Amino acid sequence: MRRRGLLGLSAVAALGIAACSGGGGQLARTHSDSDSVTTTVANPATTTTSTPTVEALSQTAPTTPPTTPASTEPIPIEEVGGPKTAAAAARTIVRVERGLRGANRDAARLRKLGRAQQLAYRAIASHPNWAVTVLEAVPDDLDAFVQATIDAGSSLNGLTGSVAAPVGFPDWQVLAPESPETLRAYYAEGEQMYGIPWQYLAAIHFSETRMGRIHGNSTAGAQGPMQFIQSTWDAFGVGDINSNRDSIIAAARYLESNNAATDIDSALFRYNNDERYVAAIKAYASVMAADPVAYDGYYHWQVFYASADGTFLLPEGWSFA
């Protein structure tokens, strides 16, 4: 029912967004890091595995570069930084995962930790052979969290890695997300109304549009933060398709209608018709279910986009026009 998401996680690094089901369509996908976004389809009877290229799992049709400079320029991945070796990635991940689970919940500190976390996982996604070294260095109490995040990125990367990189940038806006507390309240509302654990709603939101950062339509016409195609939205949506709250509630309603309470795998597959998408959403959700503070890291992941010219960070405030 949904197309692949906007962000297209590209291999665990950015870990965000990769495919859509029951309601939407991904705007664009990244090719090589788990940072991508997915796109949803919104037609349970249709199975689609086409995937664009954005590290935020969405599938918006790429366009040629704008003739006038964007308000905020894309930043080449080479200028963003991140670990350069497996040992450095391991050290970063241990520091970040420990920090996210610490008592200091200062917002600026969590933002730095989340962004360092994304860059570390992106690096691992780009160098799969690093995973063994990283996992050997991770303490036992963090091992399951790190393994799940790596696995999720790998699954999403499999959805986007075979697609040829487009030329130019997608016709998107990259918005600042609503606060983490506000979004958590929306997920909790969806859970209360329809019995869908909030972690699944957060994982889908994260994978489809990086918590609502990506604003734009997918090649399949999917719209909104949870990537719904119009026919699915007409059946399950109430309010504004571009509203985080309304689209999150609609996603919960859609999953519940597909028997998520008894078969979450099947319900997620209806949301995005690919087993790799199902595996990724379950992995992200499992991390947040085991330790809810993990949400504070994922919330701060940014939008990376892979094109024929390289991989770029599209910062909040960036617009194609």
Sequence and secondary structure as in RCSB ss.txt:
>XXXX:A:sequence
MRRRGLLGLSAVAALGIAACSGGGGQLARTHSDSDSVTTTVANPATTTTSTPTVEALSQTAPTTPPTTPASTEPI
PIEEVGGPKTAAAAARTIVRVERGLRGANRDAARLRKLGRAQQLAYRAIASHPNWAVTVLEAVPDDLDAFVQATI
DAGSSLNGLTGSVAAPVGFPDWQVLAPESPETLRAYYAEGEQMYGIPWQYLAAIHFSETRMGRIHGNSTAGAQGP
MQFIQSTWDAFGVGDINSNRDSIIAAARYLESNNAATDIDSALFRYNNDERYVAAIKAYASVMAADPVAYDGYYH
WQVFYASADGTFLLPEGWSFA
>XXXX:A:secstr
 B   EE   SSSS   EE  TT       SSSTT  EE B  TT        BSBEE   B    SS  SS  E
EGGGT   SSHHHHHHHHHHHHHHHTSS   HHHHHHHHHHHHHHHHHHHH TTHHHHHHHHS HHHHHHHHHHH
HHHHHHHHHHTTS   SS BS EE     HHHHHHHHHHHHHHH   HHHHHHHHHHHHTTTTEES  TT  BTT
TTB HHHHHHH  S TT HHHHHHHHHHHHHHTTTTT HHHHHHHHSS HHHHHHHHHHHHHHHH TTHHHHHTT
  EEEEETTEEEEE TT B  
